[in-house]
Amino acid sequence: MTDTPRFTLENLLPAGHRATSLAEDVRTGLSSTPKTLPPKWFYDERGSKLFDRITRLPEYYLTRAERQILRARAPEIAGLTRARVLVELGSGSSRKTRMLVDALSGVATAGPAGPQLGPAMDVALGLPRALGRGRKRKKPPAEEAPGPEPAAATTTGTMTAEHPGDSDGGAPGPGAAPAGTLELYAPIDVSESALQEAGDALCRDYPELRVHATVADFDTGLVLPDLPGPRLIAFLGSTLGNFDPARRAAFYTELRGLLRPDDALLLGVDLVKDPATMRRAYNDEQGVTMEFNKNVLRVLNRELGADFDLNDFDHRAVWNEEEERMEMRLWSRFSQTVRIPALGMTVDFGRGEETRTEISTKFRRAGLTEELLAAQLTVDHWWTDPQERFALLLVTSPGPATDSAGS
């Protein structure tokens, strides 16, 4: 557990939460028809490294497209939100977030000097004041060069336009304003080790930034730090697509109840496109996604003593046209029985039977806007990359939640 003047880490999960949650998910999922396993169990240390490799694969456009939009739009987002607190849901390594940290700290728009840290934030965190006024960012570790791509497009209202000021270098677009408002970064993730590693790296590279990390699980309830605003809540990487429609509606309603009038939500979503492009993204030639998919079986073998033979299951990436989502599945190569001693279970798999391990919904603008509006959330800005593969949405809540339909 970390507790320093600039980095605090709070664990809200009860003791034994991981083991209890895994047991419940496996017992429920492998007893259902069709069989399912939640995608969060991909992510042990090996799975996290595999996913990091996936984000660098040529077929996996999602991460590159989202970073491209962030590079072009981060200064504009900073000017529009003027956030004092940047909250990130499912933060993981926090690498993409550095573009927002730079812009909100004034690094990308107004030079390295930011504002004096506010005493209200110190009181809210129960921490002593950090020394210094400006934010001088140390050079972070080198990241993969995404390659030359055209500048991001912005779509607001019914118009789509390219702005001459936008570039991969992050020049501000229309609506951008001098930033330097950020006082604190608040990542939230189920992995304490990921939060610790990311927090240490950010504190090293941003000597005046404060980090307040929270270990929490969305399945047990959404938590936002009760800190002075405005707050910008970032939910990136199209993680929203892992939720089915009912889960998305519940998430919107829960989030809506936590947002203040001066808060904003920055939402990253993957868009419907040519199915062949999407299938390649989830079934790469190097087989990294296959290894990632099968890693959930490794986790069950290690944590629950299961006897899955990974060679007895094949990776499948399927476009579900009706639901407009990609689905990752594990296909049983023949009829077999798997034992899970820790749960006192035996699970029968028929030949060709599939276990769904992930859904990744792809969105259309009209449908997603309608979903959000039903929860009294308004899409103020919609930005895409030029190929319109991916979108970033800036979403606000116009006022106090009501009991109207869809809320």
C-alpha positions in Angstrom: 0.0 0.0 0.0 1.4 3.4 -1.0 0.9 6.5 1.1 3.1 9.4 0.3 2.5 13.2 -0.1 1.9 12.8 -3.8 0.7 9.2 -4.3 -2.0 7.4 -2.3 -3.5 4.0 -3.1 -6.8 2.9 -1.5 -8.1 -0.6 -1.8 -11.9 -0.7 -1.5 -12.2 -4.5 -2.2 -12.9 -6.8 0.7 -10.4 -9.5 1.6 -10.6 -12.5 -0.7 -12.6 -10.6 -3.3 -10.6 -11.9 -6.2 -11.0 -15.6 -5.2 -14.7 -15.2 -4.4 -15.5 -13.3 -7.6 -13.6 -15.8 -9.8 -15.4 -18.8 -8.2 -18.8 -17.2 -8.6 -18.1 -16.1 -12.3 -16.8 -19.6 -13.2 -19.6 -21.5 -11.4 -22.3 -19.3 -13.0 -20.7 -19.0 -16.5 -19.8 -22.6 -17.1 -23.2 -23.8 -15.8 -25.2 -21.5 -18.2 -26.2 -22.1 -21.8 -24.3 -21.0 -23.7 -21.3 -21.1 -21.5 -19.5 -17.8 -20.8 -16.5 -16.5 -18.9 -16.1 -12.8 -18.1 -13.2 -11.1 -20.0 -11.7 -9.6 -16.8 -10.2 -13.0 -16.1 -7.9 -12.7 -19.1 -5.8 -10.2 -17.2 -3.3 -11.8 -14.9 0.3 -10.7 -15.4 0.7 -12.8 -18.5 -2.6 -11.7 -20.0 -1.8 -8.1 -19.4 1.5 -8.5 -21.3 -0.3 -10.3 -24.1 -2.9 -7.5 -24.4 -0.1 -5.0 -24.5 1.3 -6.9 -27.5 -2.1 -7.0 -29.1 -2.4 -3.2 -29.0 0.8 -3.0 -31.1 -0.3 -5.5 -33.8 -0.9 -4.1 -37.3 -4.4 -5.7 -37.4 -5.5 -4.1 -34.1 -6.5 -0.6 -35.2 -8.4 0.4 -32.0 -5.5 1.7 -29.9 -3.8 3.5 -32.7 -7.1 5.2 -33.8 -7.9 6.3 -30.2 -4.4 7.6 -29.6 -4.6 9.5 -32.9 -7.8 11.3 -31.8 -6.3 12.0 -28.3 -3.1 13.5 -29.8 -5.2 15.9 -31.9 -7.9 16.7 -29.4 -6.4 16.5 -26.0 -5.7 20.3 -25.9 -9.3 21.0 -27.0 -10.7 18.6 -24.4 -8.6 20.4 -21.7 -9.9 23.7 -22.8 -13.5 22.5 -22.8 -13.4 20.8 -19.4 -10.8 22.7 -17.5 -10.7 19.7 -15.2 -8.9 19.8 -11.8 -9.3 16.1 -11.4 -8.8 13.5 -14.1 -10.5 10.2 -13.1 -9.9 7.1 -15.3 -12.1 4.1 -15.1 -10.2 0.8 -15.9 -7.0 2.7 -16.1 -4.6 -0.2 -16.6 -1.1 1.1 -17.5 -2.4 4.7 -17.9 -0.2 5.2 -20.9 -2.8 6.8 -23.2 -3.9 9.0 -20.4 -0.5 10.9 -20.5 -1.8 12.9 -23.4 -4.7 14.2 -21.3 -2.4 14.8 -18.3 -0.1 16.8 -20.6 -2.9 18.9 -22.0 -4.7 19.5 -18.6 -1.3 20.3 -17.0 -0.6 22.9 -19.6 2.3 21.0 -21.1 0.7 20.6 -24.5 -0.8 24.1 -24.8 0.7 26.5 -22.4 4.2 25.2 -21.8 5.4 23.3 -18.7 4.3 25.7 -16.1 0.9 24.9 -14.5 -1.1 26.5 -11.7 -0.3 26.5 -8.0 -1.7 23.4 -6.5 -5.0 24.1 -4.7 -5.3 23.8 -0.9 -8.9 22.5 -1.3 -7.4 19.4 -2.9 -5.0 18.9 0.0 -7.8 19.1 2.5 -9.9 16.7 0.5 -7.1 14.1 0.4 -5.9 14.8 3.9 -2.4 15.4 2.5 0.3 18.0 3.1 0.9 20.6 0.4 3.5 19.5 -2.2 6.2 22.0 -2.9 6.5 24.0 -6.1 4.2 25.8 -8.5 4.9 24.6 -12.0 4.5 21.1 -13.5 7.8 20.2 -15.1 7.2 16.8 -16.8 10.1 14.5 -17.1 10.4 12.7 -20.4 8.4 9.4 -20.2 9.6 6.1 -21.5 9.5 5.8 -25.2 6.3 4.3 -26.7 5.7 2.6 -29.9 5.5 5.1 -32.8 2.0 4.8 -34.2 3.1 5.7 -37.7 2.0 8.5 -39.9 -1.8 8.9 -40.0 -3.9 11.9 -41.0 -5.2 14.3 -38.4 -8.3 13.4 -36.5 -11.7 14.7 -37.6 -14.3 16.2 -35.3 -18.0 15.7 -35.6 -20.4 17.9 -33.7 -24.1 18.4 -34.3 -24.7 17.3 -37.9 -21.4 18.6 -39.4 -18.1 16.9 -39.9 -15.0 19.0 -40.6 -11.3 18.8 -40.7 -9.6 21.6 -38.8 -6.3 23.0 -40.2 -4.9 23.4 -36.7 -5.2 19.7 -35.9 -2.2 17.5 -36.3 -0.6 14.5 -34.8 1.4 16.9 -32.8 -1.7 17.8 -30.8 -2.2 21.4 -31.9 -5.4 22.8 -30.4 -8.6 22.8 -32.5 -11.6 25.1 -32.2 -12.7 25.6 -28.6 -9.2 25.0 -27.2 -8.2 27.3 -24.3 -5.1 27.6 -22.2 -5.1 24.7 -19.8 -2.9 24.1 -16.7 -5.9 23.2 -14.5 -5.0 19.7 -13.5 -4.2 19.0 -9.8 -4.8 15.3 -9.4 -5.1 12.1 -11.4 -7.4 9.5 -10.0 -7.1 6.0 -11.7 -9.5 3.3 -10.8 -8.8 -0.4 -11.6 -9.3 -3.8 -10.2 -5.5 -4.5 -10.3 -3.6 -3.1 -7.4 -0.3 -4.0 -9.0 -1.2 -2.1 -12.2 -2.2 0.9 -10.2 1.0 0.8 -8.2 3.2 0.6 -11.3 1.3 3.3 -13.2 1.2 5.6 -10.2 5.0 5.3 -9.5 5.7 6.0 -13.2 3.5 9.1 -13.3 4.8 10.5 -10.1 8.3 10.0 -11.5 7.6 11.6 -14.8 5.3 14.4 -13.5 7.1 15.7 -10.3 4.2 18.0 -9.3 1.3 15.7 -10.2 -0.7 14.0 -7.4 -2.1 10.6 -7.9 -4.9 9.1 -5.8 -5.5 5.5 -7.0 -8.4 3.3 -6.0 -8.7 -0.5 -6.3 -12.3 -1.2 -7.1 -14.4 -3.6 -9.2 -17.2 -2.2 -11.4 -19.2 -5.4 -10.8 -19.6 -4.4 -7.1 -20.6 -0.8 -7.8 -19.1 2.3 -9.5 -17.1 4.6 -7.3 -15.9 8.1 -8.1 -13.5 10.0 -5.8 -15.4 12.8 -3.9 -12.9 15.5 -4.8 -13.2 19.2 -5.8 -14.2 19.6 -9.4 -14.5 20.0 -12.3 -13.8 16.3 -12.8 -13.1 14.7 -16.2 -14.0 11.0 -16.1 -12.2 9.0 -18.8 -13.5 5.6 -19.9 -11.3 4.8 -22.8 -10.4 1.8 -25.0 -13.9 0.9 -25.9 -14.3 -1.0 -22.7 -18.0 0.1 -22.8 -18.3 -2.4 -25.7 -17.7 -5.3 -23.3 -21.1 -4.6 -21.7 -24.3 -6.0 -23.1 -27.2 -3.5 -23.5 -28.7 -4.1 -20.0 -25.3 -3.7 -18.4 -24.6 -0.5 -20.4 -28.0 0.9 -19.3 -27.2 0.2 -15.7 -23.7 1.7 -16.0 -25.1 4.9 -17.5 -27.7 5.2 -14.7 -25.1 4.6 -12.0 -22.7 7.0 -13.6 -25.4 9.6 -14.1 -26.1 9.6 -10.4 -22.5 10.3 -9.5 -21.9 13.1 -12.0 -22.0 16.8 -10.9 -23.0 19.6 -13.2 -19.4 20.6 -13.9 -18.2 17.1 -14.6 -17.7 15.6 -18.0 -17.3 12.0 -19.3 -14.7 11.2 -22.1 -15.9 8.0 -23.6 -13.9 5.9 -26.2 -15.9 3.6 -28.4 -15.2 1.4 -31.5 -17.5 2.0 -34.5 -19.3 -0.4 -36.8 -17.2 -0.9 -40.0 -16.2 -3.6 -42.5 -16.6 -6.9 -40.7 -13.4 -8.3 -42.3 -11.4 -5.4 -40.7 -12.9 -6.2 -37.3 -12.4 -10.0 -37.6 -8.7 -9.4 -38.4 -8.4 -7.2 -35.3 -9.4 -10.2 -33.1 -7.7 -12.9 -35.0 -4.2 -11.7 -35.9 -1.8 -13.7 -38.0 0.8 -14.0 -35.2 -1.7 -15.8 -32.9 -1.3 -13.3 -30.0 -5.0 -12.9 -29.6 -5.4 -16.7 -29.6 -3.0 -16.9 -26.7 -4.8 -14.1 -25.0 -8.1 -15.8 -25.3 -6.8 -19.1 -24.1 -5.1 -17.4 -21.1 -8.4 -17.5 -19.2 -8.1 -21.2 -19.1 -4.5 -20.9 -17.7 -6.0 -18.7 -15.0 -8.6 -21.3 -14.1 -6.0 -24.0 -14.1 -3.7 -22.1 -11.7 -6.3 -20.5 -9.4 -8.9 -23.3 -9.2 -6.9 -26.4 -10.0 -8.8 -27.0 -13.2 -7.4 -29.4 -15.8 -8.1 -27.6 -19.1 -5.8 -28.7 -21.9 -5.4 -25.5 -23.9 -4.7 -27.6 -27.0 -8.2 -29.0 -26.8 -9.8 -25.6 -27.5 -9.5 -23.4 -30.6 -9.8 -19.6 -30.7 -12.8 -18.2 -32.6 -13.5 -14.5 -33.4 -17.0 -14.1 -34.8 -18.9 -11.1 -36.0 -22.4 -11.2 -34.6 -24.4 -9.3 -37.2 -27.6 -9.1 -35.3 -26.0 -7.6 -32.1 -23.3 -5.7 -34.1 -20.5 -7.0 -31.9 -17.4 -9.1 -32.1 -17.4 -12.2 -30.0 -14.4 -14.2 -28.8 -15.1 -17.8 -28.2 -13.3 -21.0 -27.2 -14.3 -23.9 -29.4 -14.1 -27.4 -28.0 -12.4 -29.7 -30.5 -14.2 -32.8 -29.2 -16.5 -34.0 -26.4 -14.6 -33.7 -23.1 -15.0 -33.3 -19.4 -13.0 -30.8 -17.4 -12.6 -31.0 -13.6 -12.5 -27.9 -11.4 -11.6 -29.2 -7.9 -11.7 -25.9 -6.1 -15.4 -25.6 -7.0 -16.2 -29.3 -6.8 -17.3 -29.1 -10.4 -17.1 -31.2 -13.5 -18.0 -29.5 -16.8 -18.9 -31.3 -19.9 -18.1 -29.8 -23.3 -19.7 -31.2 -26.5 -17.7 -31.4 -29.7 -17.9 -27.9 -31.3 -19.4 -26.4 -28.2 -18.4 -22.8 -27.8 -17.7 -20.8 -24.6 -18.0 -17.1 -25.1 -15.2 -15.2 -23.4 -15.7 -11.6 -24.6 -18.2 -9.4 -26.4 -17.0 -6.2 -28.0 -19.9 -4.1 -29.2 -19.4 -1.8 -32.1 -21.4 1.4 -32.0 -23.2 3.7 -34.4 -23.6 7.4 -33.6 -27.4 7.6 -33.5 -27.8 4.5 -31.4 -25.2 5.4 -28.8 -26.5 8.9 -28.6 -29.9 7.6 -27.9 -28.7 5.2 -25.3 -26.9 8.0 -23.4 -29.9 10.4 -23.8 -32.1 7.8 -22.2 -29.9 8.1 -19.1 -30.1 11.9 -19.3 -26.5 12.1 -20.6 -25.8 14.5 -23.5 -23.2 14.1 -26.2 -21.6 17.5 -26.6 -18.7 16.6 -28.9 -18.1 13.6 -31.1 -14.6 13.2 -32.6 -13.4 10.4 -34.9 -10.2 9.5 -36.7 -10.4 10.3 -40.5 -11.3 6.7 -41.4 -14.2 6.9 -38.8 -13.0 3.7 -37.2 -13.1 4.9 -33.6 -14.8 7.8 -31.7 -14.2 9.9 -28.6 -17.3 11.4 -27.1 -17.4 14.3 -24.6 -20.6 13.7 -22.6 -22.2 15.9 -19.9 -25.1 15.7 -17.6 -27.3 18.7 -17.8 -28.7 18.8 -14.3 -29.8 16.7 -11.3 -31.0 13.2 -12.1 -34.8 12.8 -12.3 -37.1 9.8 -12.2 -38.1 10.2 -15.8 -38.1 7.1 -18.1 -34.7 5.8 -18.9 -33.0 7.4 -16.0 
